[in-house]
């Protein structure tokens, strides 16, 4: 049975509204790409105040500066963001403009590379139909540790990607897949949906959050323990010697 590692960068759910911190980080990235400089303290205060529906006068008071200085900083920000986002950006539509830009990146620019190929983004939002599984599930030999996998909420518009990934993994025996892209385009949700659909095709299905493993040795030990414990359950010996991780991967 082929062995595939599904690797992804954990970020928020697809097209989920960005929180204040994510919005500021997103804006900072746009400003930096345009000017080569990150948001300064006043610019960040202007954007934060805008997102919290504060007036320029309130921002000036909190920042201990004149209202005219705040307005000048805001005017420069709106001009830069308007150029980069391709629409007129102002205090009243900053959030919505940023969210539209996020969607446009998701739809038209960002591509998720898998091996030497890419995933094409579907256009019309819809619930994906159930994709037929080309292999019968093998529940008897399946060992699954998906306790760390997040729950999947609303899931839309990924029929083509799921079909492509399923083909690469089950038919073309792709060993390593990396999902990449900016925050909020749905990498985690796509990975969850894929694992749910194909998990029974493998002897082992494991979801690991790498943030919980400070070293590669800890990560390997965790996987070795999973393999060792499940083999003991299958073959009954109580003193079975643990093998190096590569041996378990070769055996299964």
N, C-alpha and C positions, 0 to 999 in steps of 0.2 A: 504494500500500500504506500502510495506516495506521501511524502511529508512536506507540508507547506507551512511556512511561518507567515502570518499576516501581521505586518508591522504598520502602525499608524501613529500619527501625532494626535494626542488626545486634545480635543477642543470642543466647543459647544455644539448643540444640536443644529440641524440644517435650518438656516434662515431664522433662527431664534433671535428675538430682539437683543441687541448688545446691551450689557449693563454699562454703568457710567465709566468704570475703569477700562472696559474693552473699547468703548467709544473714544475715550481719550487716547488710548494706545493706538487705535486705528488712525485717528487724526494726526497724532505725532508722526506716524510712519509716512503719511501723505505729505505732511509739511517737510519732513526730513528729505524725502525723495525729491521734492521741488527745490528746496533752499540749501540743503546740506546741513541744516541746523535743526535741533530738536526744539520742541515748544519751550519757551522760557516761562518763568513763573507767572507773569502777567497773562500771557496767552493761555496758559492752562487754566488760570482763574476765570478768564473770560468764557472759555468753553465749558468749564464746570458750572459756572453760574448760568450759562445759557441752558444747559441740560437740566438744571434745577429750577428753571423758570424765574431766575432772579433778574432784576433790572440792572442796567449799567451802574446806576447810582449805588445800588446795594453792593455790587462787586467792588466799586471804588472805595466804599467805606470799609469793607472787609480787607481790602488790599492796602488801605491807607495811602491812596493816591487820588488824583483829581479824576472827575468823571470824563473830562475831555481826553485824558491819557488812555482811559479804558476804551473809549469810543474809537480812538485812533488805532489801538491794538486790534480791536474787533474788526475794523474796516479792512486792515491789512490781511487778517485771517480770512475774512469772507472773500476777498479778492483772490487769494491763493487757492482756496478751496473751490471757488467757482471755476477757476481755470482747470484744476485737476479733475473735478467731478463732472465737468461738462454741462453745468447748469448754474443759474444764479443762486448762490447760497447766502443766506442772511440769518439773523438771530431767530427769526420765526420758523425757518424750515431746515435748520442745521441738522437736527436728528433725522428727519425724514429723508433729507438729501444723502446723508451718510448711509442710511439703510438701503436706499435705492442703489447707491454705488456698490455696496456690499453684494446686493443681488446681481448687479451687472457683472461684477467680477466672477461671481459664481457661475453665471450663465454663459459669459462670452470670453472670459480671459483665462481663468484658472483651469488647468488641466491636471488630472491626477495621473501621474506616470506609473505604469506597472511594467517592470522590465524595460523593454524598448518601445512599448506601446503606450497609448494614452486612452483615457476614458472620455468619451464624448458626453457632454451634458445635455440631457433632454430638455425640451422647451416647455411643453404644457404640463402644469401640475396635475397629478392624478395619483390614485392609489395603484400600486403595481399589482398585476394579477399574480397568482401563484405560479412560479416557474416549475415545470415538471422536473423531478429529480431523476437523472438518468440511471442511478444505481439504487437498488433497494436498501433501506436502512439496515444497519447491522447492530442492533441494540445489545445483543448478547456480549459482544466483545468491545463495546464502546465504554471508555472511561472518560468522564467529563468533569472538569473543575471550572465552572463558569460563575462561581460565586462572586467574583469581582466585576463581572460584566454589568454595565448599567442597564436599567430597564429602557426598553424602546418605546418612545412616545409616538406621536403622529409621524408617519413615514410616507413621503411622496416622491414621485418623479425619479425613480432609480431603476426602472425596469431594464434598460439597456446595460447599465453598469453592472447590475447583479448578474445578468446573463453572461456578460463578458467575463467577469471575475470567476463565475462558476465554471465556465468553459476552460479558462486558463488553469484553474486548480484541479478540477476533476478529469478533464480530458487531455490537457496539455502538460499536466504534472508540473506546473510552475512551483518552485520551491520557496521563493521569497517574494512577497508583494509589499510595496510601500505606498501608502496613501498619503499624499502631501497636499497642502493648500492652506489658504488663509483661514483665520478664525471664522467659524460660523457657517461653513459650506456643507457640513454634515459628514465629515470623515468617520466620526465615532458611530453615528447612526447607520451609515453604510456598512461598517465593519460588523456591527451587532446583527443587522439583518442578514448579512452573508453567513455569519457563523451559525445563526439559527437555522438557516436553510441547508447547510452542508455538514453540520457537526456529526451527524450519524454515519457519514461516509468514512470516518476515520476511527482508528482504534483509540486515539486520544484526542480530546479537544480541550484546550486550556486557554483561559483568558488571564493574562498577567498585566498588572499595572506596574511598570518598571520603576515608578517613583518610590515604591515601597522597598526596593532592593538597592541599598547604597553601593554594593559592589557586584561584579559579575559572578564572583564566587557564591554570594548569597543567592543569586538568581539560579545558578546551576544547582545548588543544593536543594532548593525548593522543588525544581523539576525532578531531580533524582529521587527525592522522597516520594513524589507522586507516582513515578514509575515503579519504584520498589514496593510501595504499599499495595498497588493494584496487582502487581505480579504475585505478591504473596497471597492475595485473596484468590487469584485464579489457580495457583498451583499448590497452595496450602503449606509449603515449607515455612517454618518460623525463623530459621536462621539463614535465609538466603542472603548471600553477600551482595552488597550494593555495587553496581558497576559505574564506570565513568559515563557521563551523560551521552557521549557520542555512541556508546554501545547500545543504550536504550533506543536512541533514534534509529540506529541501524536495525535493531530487532523489530521495530514497529513501524 
